[in-house]
Amino acid sequence: MRREAELINLKNKGFMTKAEVTEFRGEFAIAVQQLEKEFGVNISLGTIRYDVNGLSAKMKAEKGEKIVRATKNDFQIGDIVGINHKKVKPNDEFEVIKINAKNVKLRGDYGLMSVSPGLLIKK
Protein backbone atom coordinates (compact mmCIF):
# COMPACT_ATOMS: atom_id res chain seq x y z
CA MET A 1 0.00 0.00 0.00
CA ARG A 2 2.81 2.40 0.88
CA ARG A 3 4.66 1.62 -2.37
CA GLU A 4 1.51 2.38 -4.40
CA ALA A 5 1.17 5.71 -2.58
CA GLU A 6 4.81 6.54 -3.40
CA LEU A 7 4.25 5.76 -7.10
CA ILE A 8 1.13 7.92 -7.21
CA ASN A 9 3.10 10.69 -5.48
CA LEU A 10 5.87 10.44 -8.11
CA LYS A 11 3.36 10.73 -10.96
CA ASN A 12 1.88 13.84 -9.38
CA LYS A 13 5.37 15.40 -9.12
CA GLY A 14 5.98 15.29 -12.88
CA PHE A 15 7.09 11.69 -13.37
CA MET A 16 7.11 11.05 -17.14
CA THR A 17 4.86 8.26 -18.37
CA LYS A 18 5.48 5.92 -21.28
CA ALA A 19 2.68 7.63 -23.21
CA GLU A 20 4.38 11.02 -22.79
CA VAL A 21 7.71 9.60 -23.99
CA THR A 22 6.01 8.05 -27.04
CA GLU A 23 4.34 11.37 -27.81
CA PHE A 24 7.70 13.15 -27.41
CA ARG A 25 9.35 10.79 -29.93
CA GLY A 26 6.63 11.53 -32.50
CA GLU A 27 6.84 15.30 -32.00
CA PHE A 28 10.66 15.13 -32.14
CA ALA A 29 10.52 13.33 -35.51
CA ILE A 30 8.28 16.06 -36.94
CA ALA A 31 10.54 18.85 -35.64
CA VAL A 32 13.69 17.18 -36.97
CA GLN A 33 12.43 16.86 -40.56
CA GLN A 34 13.18 20.54 -41.24
CA LEU A 35 16.75 20.18 -39.96
CA GLU A 36 17.28 17.09 -42.12
CA LYS A 37 16.23 19.00 -45.25
CA GLU A 38 18.18 22.13 -44.35
CA PHE A 39 21.50 20.44 -43.59
CA GLY A 40 21.21 17.35 -45.81
CA VAL A 41 21.61 14.87 -42.96
CA ASN A 42 19.69 11.94 -41.53
CA ILE A 43 18.88 12.35 -37.84
CA SER A 44 17.91 9.35 -35.74
CA LEU A 45 16.94 9.26 -32.09
CA GLY A 46 18.11 6.24 -30.12
CA THR A 47 16.52 4.56 -27.14
CA ILE A 48 14.86 7.02 -24.80
CA ARG A 49 15.49 6.57 -21.08
CA TYR A 50 13.27 8.43 -18.65
CA ASP A 51 12.89 8.94 -14.92
CA VAL A 52 11.55 11.45 -12.41
CA ASN A 53 13.74 14.28 -13.69
CA GLY A 54 13.09 13.92 -17.42
CA LEU A 55 14.39 11.93 -20.35
CA SER A 56 17.64 11.35 -22.19
CA ALA A 57 18.49 9.80 -25.53
CA LYS A 58 21.35 9.48 -27.98
CA MET A 59 20.88 11.36 -31.23
CA LYS A 60 22.88 10.68 -34.39
CA ALA A 61 23.13 12.85 -37.53
CA GLU A 62 24.70 11.28 -40.62
CA LYS A 63 25.42 12.80 -44.03
CA GLY A 64 24.34 10.92 -47.13
CA GLU A 65 21.25 9.20 -48.44
CA LYS A 66 18.48 8.15 -46.09
CA ILE A 67 18.94 4.54 -45.07
CA VAL A 68 15.71 2.58 -45.22
CA ARG A 69 15.78 -0.32 -42.76
CA ALA A 70 14.45 -3.56 -44.21
CA THR A 71 11.81 -5.62 -42.44
CA LYS A 72 11.30 -9.37 -42.53
CA ASN A 73 8.45 -8.83 -45.03
CA ASP A 74 10.99 -7.55 -47.59
CA PHE A 75 12.59 -11.00 -47.92
CA GLN A 76 11.58 -14.43 -49.18
CA ILE A 77 13.17 -17.82 -48.68
CA GLY A 78 15.87 -18.29 -51.31
CA ASP A 79 16.79 -14.58 -51.64
CA ILE A 80 20.49 -13.75 -51.86
CA VAL A 81 21.46 -11.00 -49.41
CA GLY A 82 24.43 -9.20 -47.92
CA ILE A 83 24.92 -8.03 -44.34
CA ASN A 84 25.60 -4.39 -43.52
CA HIS A 85 27.92 -4.89 -40.54
CA LYS A 86 31.52 -3.93 -39.83
CA LYS A 87 32.57 -7.56 -39.19
CA VAL A 88 31.15 -8.87 -42.49
CA LYS A 89 32.80 -8.26 -45.87
CA PRO A 90 30.60 -6.15 -48.18
CA ASN A 91 30.72 -8.69 -51.05
CA ASP A 92 29.90 -11.79 -48.95
CA GLU A 93 26.60 -13.37 -50.01
CA PHE A 94 24.11 -15.33 -47.94
CA GLU A 95 20.93 -17.25 -48.76
CA VAL A 96 17.73 -16.74 -46.75
CA ILE A 97 16.63 -20.15 -45.47
CA LYS A 98 14.05 -19.23 -42.81
CA ILE A 99 12.16 -16.12 -41.71
CA ASN A 100 11.50 -16.01 -37.97
CA ALA A 101 9.41 -13.56 -35.93
CA LYS A 102 12.29 -11.18 -35.14
CA ASN A 103 15.19 -12.26 -37.34
CA VAL A 104 16.13 -14.04 -40.56
CA LYS A 105 18.15 -17.25 -40.70
CA LEU A 106 20.90 -17.25 -43.35
CA ARG A 107 23.25 -19.82 -44.88
CA GLY A 108 26.65 -18.64 -46.06
CA ASP A 109 30.29 -19.70 -46.35
CA TYR A 110 30.61 -19.48 -42.55
CA GLY A 111 27.61 -21.70 -41.79
CA LEU A 112 24.18 -20.75 -40.43
CA MET A 113 23.43 -17.48 -38.67
CA SER A 114 20.44 -15.45 -37.49
CA VAL A 115 20.46 -11.76 -38.39
CA SER A 116 18.14 -8.84 -37.74
CA PRO A 117 16.39 -7.90 -41.01
CA GLY A 118 17.48 -4.27 -40.53
CA LEU A 119 21.09 -5.31 -41.31
CA LEU A 120 20.27 -7.14 -44.54
CA ILE A 121 20.80 -5.78 -48.04
CA LYS A 122 19.19 -7.42 -51.08
CA LYS A 123 21.66 -8.32 -53.82
Secondary structure, 3 states (H helix, E strand, C coil): CHHHHHHHHHHHCCCCCHHHHHHHHHHHHHHHHHHHHHHCEEEEEEEEEECCCCEEEEEEEEECCCCCCCCHHHCCCCCEEEECCCCCCCCCCEEEEEECCCCEEEEECCEEEEECHHHEEEC
